[in-house]
């Protein structure tokens, strides 16, 4: 009986692997055919960032998938420009920075235009600031340039119900931001220094992307949110317009950069999914269940290693992540 179960499991595994490789082969053939077509066909590509920005690999529109696609487009001669639509409140520092750098690098070769939808705040604006041009609707919420690190103190609650936490640690900062006790003054100083360092990099990158003076950006970067109209007035966006306006502007920039005649069609399309994105989507359901069970740990695991690389702060992957999110979104 046990042998039959083992055989059945092996057969299921073989079928799955065969299916996966079959899909990979088919997509490789499609990609080859598409590249052959792209050599003689100029077009634009539409890429979207929706929802919170994290380092998670699941989903076609995850930050990592977007970054990877932006890097791929650099070497695809048929894709002459990118329209990046953003509808996001922001997210973690590492993931936002990864996409910002990918956008910035791509703009050196091809035009990238951003179209903001309902919101593009904090990490969402961070990414947008790297583009050649930013469009927003009049009522779009944007800005919120700042950094936040928040947690809970449930010590009093636990005392009332008779729960006494016990912690064994190897250093004074190992349980920093513990929900079972108040934060000490040295811990506040350490965390504030960490936030200030991240904030200064945020401001400097926005100034670089927008070609603005750092002091001018800092005046706007007190965490407040702006409407699209206000952002246009203070220089955080370039124009008030719709998705179609952004597409028309991107076509104009592409024709000027590559000396293309007005008769060139330049259709805009979404890119085809790679095998890696297929697997990400396939397993996204299971990952979602795990994240629902422990959303904070999932977020920490995704971003903490990048944030704490070469860090001497004493923070670990058990600590809350630094977020580029509006305070109302995290409360």
C-alpha positions as CSV (number, residue, x, y, z in Angstrom):
1,X,0.0,0.0,0.0
2,X,2.8,2.4,1.0
3,X,4.7,1.5,-2.3
4,X,1.6,2.4,-4.3
5,X,1.4,5.8,-2.7
6,X,5.1,6.5,-3.4
7,X,4.6,5.5,-7.0
8,X,1.6,7.8,-7.3
9,X,3.5,10.7,-5.8
10,X,6.4,10.1,-8.2
11,X,4.0,10.0,-11.2
12,X,2.4,13.3,-10.1
13,X,5.8,14.9,-9.7
14,X,6.9,13.7,-13.2
15,X,3.7,15.0,-14.7
16,X,4.1,18.4,-13.1
17,X,7.7,18.6,-14.2
18,X,6.8,17.5,-17.8
19,X,4.0,20.1,-17.9
20,X,6.3,22.8,-16.6
21,X,9.0,22.1,-19.1
22,X,6.4,21.9,-21.9
23,X,5.2,25.4,-21.0
24,X,8.7,26.6,-20.8
25,X,9.5,25.2,-24.3
26,X,6.3,26.7,-25.7
27,X,7.0,30.1,-24.2
28,X,10.6,30.0,-25.4
29,X,9.3,29.3,-28.9
30,X,6.8,32.2,-28.6
31,X,9.5,34.5,-27.3
32,X,11.8,33.6,-30.2
33,X,9.0,34.3,-32.6
34,X,8.2,37.5,-30.9
35,X,11.8,38.7,-31.0
36,X,11.9,37.9,-34.7
37,X,8.9,40.0,-35.2
38,X,10.1,42.8,-33.0
39,X,13.2,43.2,-35.1
40,X,11.1,44.7,-37.8
41,X,8.3,46.1,-35.7
42,X,8.6,49.1,-33.4
43,X,6.3,49.3,-30.4
44,X,5.8,50.6,-26.9
45,X,5.4,48.5,-23.8
46,X,2.9,49.0,-21.0
47,X,4.1,48.0,-17.5
48,X,1.9,48.4,-14.3
49,X,2.6,48.7,-10.6
50,X,-0.5,48.0,-8.6
51,X,-0.8,47.8,-4.8
52,X,1.8,47.8,-2.1
53,X,5.5,47.5,-3.3
54,X,7.4,44.7,-1.6
55,X,10.2,42.4,-2.5
56,X,7.8,39.4,-2.9
57,X,8.3,37.5,-6.2
58,X,4.6,36.5,-6.6
59,X,2.4,38.1,-9.2
60,X,3.0,39.4,-12.7
61,X,3.1,43.0,-11.3
62,X,5.3,42.4,-8.3
63,X,8.2,44.9,-7.9
64,X,10.8,42.2,-8.7
65,X,8.9,41.2,-11.9
66,X,8.6,44.8,-13.0
67,X,12.3,45.4,-12.3
68,X,13.3,42.3,-14.3
69,X,11.1,43.3,-17.2
70,X,12.6,46.8,-17.3
71,X,16.1,45.3,-17.4
72,X,15.1,43.0,-20.2
73,X,13.6,45.8,-22.3
74,X,17.0,47.5,-22.4
75,X,18.2,45.0,-25.0
76,X,14.9,44.6,-27.0
77,X,15.4,46.8,-30.0
78,X,11.8,46.6,-31.1
79,X,10.5,48.2,-27.8
80,X,11.2,51.9,-28.2
81,X,9.6,53.2,-25.0
82,X,7.8,52.3,-21.9
83,X,4.6,53.6,-20.3
84,X,4.7,52.8,-16.6
85,X,1.3,53.1,-14.8
86,X,1.4,53.4,-11.1
87,X,-1.5,52.9,-8.6
88,X,0.3,52.3,-5.4
89,X,0.6,53.8,-1.9
90,X,4.2,52.8,-1.7
91,X,6.0,50.0,0.1
92,X,9.3,48.8,1.4
93,X,12.6,50.7,0.9
94,X,14.6,47.9,-0.9
95,X,11.9,47.0,-3.5
96,X,11.1,50.7,-4.3
97,X,14.9,51.4,-4.7
98,X,15.3,48.4,-7.0
99,X,12.6,49.6,-9.4
100,X,13.7,53.2,-9.2
101,X,17.2,52.2,-10.4
102,X,15.9,50.0,-13.2
103,X,13.7,52.9,-14.5
104,X,16.6,55.4,-14.2
105,X,18.9,53.1,-16.1
106,X,16.3,52.4,-18.9
107,X,15.7,56.2,-19.4
108,X,19.4,56.4,-20.6
109,X,18.4,54.3,-23.6
110,X,14.7,54.7,-24.1
111,X,11.9,57.1,-23.0
112,X,9.9,56.1,-19.9
113,X,6.7,58.0,-19.1
114,X,4.7,57.5,-15.9
115,X,0.9,57.7,-15.8
116,X,-0.3,58.1,-12.2
117,X,-3.8,56.7,-11.4
118,X,-5.6,57.0,-8.1
119,X,-2.4,57.3,-6.0
120,X,1.4,57.1,-6.4
121,X,2.6,58.1,-3.0
122,X,5.8,57.4,-1.0
123,X,7.5,54.4,-2.7
124,X,5.2,54.8,-5.7
125,X,6.4,58.4,-6.1
126,X,10.0,57.3,-5.5
127,X,9.8,55.0,-8.6
128,X,7.9,57.6,-10.7
129,X,10.6,60.3,-10.0
130,X,13.1,58.3,-12.1
131,X,11.0,58.6,-15.3
132,X,11.5,61.1,-18.2
133,X,8.1,62.5,-17.6
134,X,5.3,62.2,-15.1
135,X,1.6,62.5,-15.9
136,X,-1.0,62.7,-13.1
137,X,-4.8,63.2,-13.0
138,X,-6.0,66.3,-11.2
139,X,-7.3,64.2,-8.3
140,X,-4.4,61.8,-8.1
141,X,-2.9,61.5,-4.6
142,X,0.9,61.7,-4.8
143,X,3.9,62.9,-2.8
144,X,4.1,61.7,0.8
145,X,7.9,61.7,0.6
146,X,9.1,60.3,3.8
147,X,9.9,57.2,5.8
148,X,8.1,55.4,8.6
149,X,8.8,52.7,11.1
150,X,5.9,51.7,13.4
151,X,5.0,49.1,15.9
152,X,2.8,48.3,18.9
153,X,3.4,48.2,22.6
154,X,1.0,45.6,24.2
155,X,2.8,45.4,27.6
156,X,-0.2,46.8,29.6
157,X,-2.7,44.5,27.8
158,X,-0.5,41.4,28.5
159,X,-0.1,42.5,32.2
160,X,-3.9,42.7,32.6
161,X,-4.5,39.2,31.2
162,X,-1.6,37.7,33.1
163,X,0.9,37.1,30.3
164,X,4.5,37.6,31.0
165,X,6.9,37.5,28.0
166,X,10.3,36.0,28.4
167,X,13.2,37.0,26.2
168,X,16.8,35.7,25.9
169,X,19.0,37.8,23.6
170,X,22.7,38.2,22.7
171,X,22.7,42.0,22.5
172,X,20.9,45.0,23.9
173,X,19.3,45.8,20.5
174,X,18.3,42.3,19.5
175,X,14.7,42.7,20.6
176,X,14.5,46.3,19.4
177,X,10.9,47.3,18.8
178,X,9.6,44.5,21.0
179,X,5.8,44.8,21.4
180,X,6.2,43.7,25.0
181,X,8.0,46.8,26.4
182,X,8.5,50.5,25.7
183,X,11.3,51.6,23.4
184,X,14.3,52.9,25.3
185,X,15.9,56.3,24.5
186,X,19.0,54.7,23.0
187,X,16.8,52.6,20.8
188,X,14.8,55.7,19.7
189,X,18.1,57.4,18.8
190,X,19.3,54.4,16.8
191,X,16.0,54.0,14.9
192,X,15.8,57.7,14.2
193,X,19.3,57.6,12.7
194,X,18.3,54.7,10.5
195,X,15.2,56.6,9.3
196,X,17.1,59.8,8.7
197,X,19.7,58.0,6.6
198,X,17.0,56.4,4.5
199,X,15.1,59.6,4.2
200,X,18.1,61.5,3.0
201,X,18.7,58.9,0.2
202,X,15.0,59.2,-0.7
203,X,15.2,63.0,-1.1
204,X,18.5,62.8,-3.0
205,X,17.1,60.3,-5.5
206,X,14.0,62.3,-6.1
207,X,16.1,65.4,-6.6
208,X,18.3,63.5,-9.1
209,X,15.4,62.0,-11.0
210,X,13.4,65.3,-11.1
211,X,16.5,67.4,-11.7
212,X,15.5,69.6,-8.8
213,X,17.6,71.2,-6.0
214,X,17.9,68.9,-2.9
215,X,16.8,71.8,-0.7
216,X,13.7,72.4,-2.8
217,X,12.7,68.7,-2.6
218,X,13.3,68.6,1.2
219,X,10.8,71.5,1.6
220,X,8.2,69.3,0.0
221,X,9.3,66.1,1.7
222,X,7.6,66.4,5.1
223,X,5.3,63.4,4.5
224,X,2.4,65.4,3.2
225,X,0.2,64.2,0.3
226,X,-0.5,66.4,-2.7
227,X,-3.2,66.3,-5.4
228,X,-2.1,66.0,-9.0
229,X,-2.8,69.7,-9.5
230,X,-0.7,70.6,-6.4
231,X,2.1,68.3,-7.5
232,X,2.2,70.0,-10.9
233,X,2.5,73.4,-9.2
234,X,5.4,72.4,-7.0
235,X,7.3,70.5,-9.7
236,X,6.8,66.9,-8.5
237,X,4.9,66.0,-11.7
238,X,5.2,67.4,-15.2
239,X,1.7,67.5,-16.6
240,X,-2.0,66.9,-15.7
241,X,-3.4,64.4,-18.1
242,X,-5.0,61.0,-18.7
243,X,-3.5,57.7,-19.7
244,X,-4.1,58.5,-23.3
245,X,-2.3,61.8,-22.9
246,X,0.7,60.0,-21.5
247,X,0.7,57.5,-24.4
248,X,0.6,60.3,-27.0
249,X,3.5,62.1,-25.3
250,X,5.5,58.9,-25.1
251,X,5.0,58.3,-28.9
252,X,6.2,61.9,-29.5
253,X,9.3,61.4,-27.4
254,X,10.1,58.0,-29.1
255,X,9.7,59.5,-32.6
256,X,12.0,62.3,-31.7
257,X,14.7,60.2,-30.0
258,X,14.8,57.5,-32.7
259,X,14.1,59.8,-35.7
260,X,10.9,57.9,-36.6
261,X,8.4,59.3,-39.1
262,X,4.9,60.3,-38.0
263,X,3.5,57.4,-40.0
264,X,5.1,54.9,-37.6
265,X,2.3,53.3,-35.7
266,X,4.0,52.5,-32.4
267,X,1.2,50.3,-30.8
268,X,1.3,49.9,-27.1
269,X,1.2,46.3,-25.7
270,X,1.8,44.4,-22.5
271,X,4.9,42.2,-22.5
272,X,4.5,38.4,-22.7
273,X,5.0,36.5,-19.4
274,X,8.2,34.6,-18.9
275,X,8.4,31.1,-17.5
276,X,9.6,32.5,-14.2
277,X,6.5,34.8,-14.0
278,X,4.3,31.8,-14.8
279,X,5.8,29.9,-11.8
280,X,5.4,32.9,-9.6
281,X,1.7,33.2,-10.5
282,X,1.2,29.4,-10.2
283,X,2.4,29.4,-6.6
284,X,1.0,32.8,-5.6
285,X,-2.0,31.3,-4.0
286,X,0.1,29.2,-1.6
287,X,2.3,32.3,-0.8
288,X,-0.8,34.4,-0.2
289,X,-2.1,31.9,2.4
290,X,1.3,32.0,4.2
291,X,1.3,35.8,4.1
292,X,-2.2,36.0,5.6
293,X,-1.1,33.7,8.4
294,X,1.8,36.1,9.2
295,X,1.8,39.2,7.1
296,X,4.4,41.1,9.1
297,X,6.9,38.3,9.0
298,X,6.4,37.9,5.2
299,X,7.1,41.6,4.7
300,X,10.1,41.5,7.0
301,X,11.6,38.4,5.2
302,X,11.2,40.1,1.9
303,X,12.9,43.4,2.7
304,X,15.1,43.0,5.8
305,X,18.1,41.3,4.2
306,X,18.4,44.2,1.7
307,X,17.9,46.9,4.3
308,X,20.3,45.5,6.8
309,X,23.1,44.5,4.4
310,X,26.5,45.9,5.8
311,X,24.5,47.5,8.6
312,X,25.9,48.0,12.1
313,X,22.6,49.0,13.7
314,X,22.0,45.7,15.4
315,X,18.6,45.2,13.7
316,X,17.7,41.8,12.5
317,X,15.1,40.2,10.2
318,X,12.9,39.9,13.3
319,X,12.4,43.7,13.4
320,X,9.7,45.7,11.6
321,X,10.7,46.9,8.1
322,X,11.2,50.5,7.2
323,X,8.4,51.6,4.9
324,X,7.9,54.2,2.3
325,X,4.2,54.5,3.0
326,X,1.9,57.3,4.1
327,X,1.1,57.1,7.9
328,X,-2.6,56.7,7.2
329,X,-1.9,53.5,5.2
330,X,0.1,51.9,8.0
331,X,-2.3,52.7,10.8
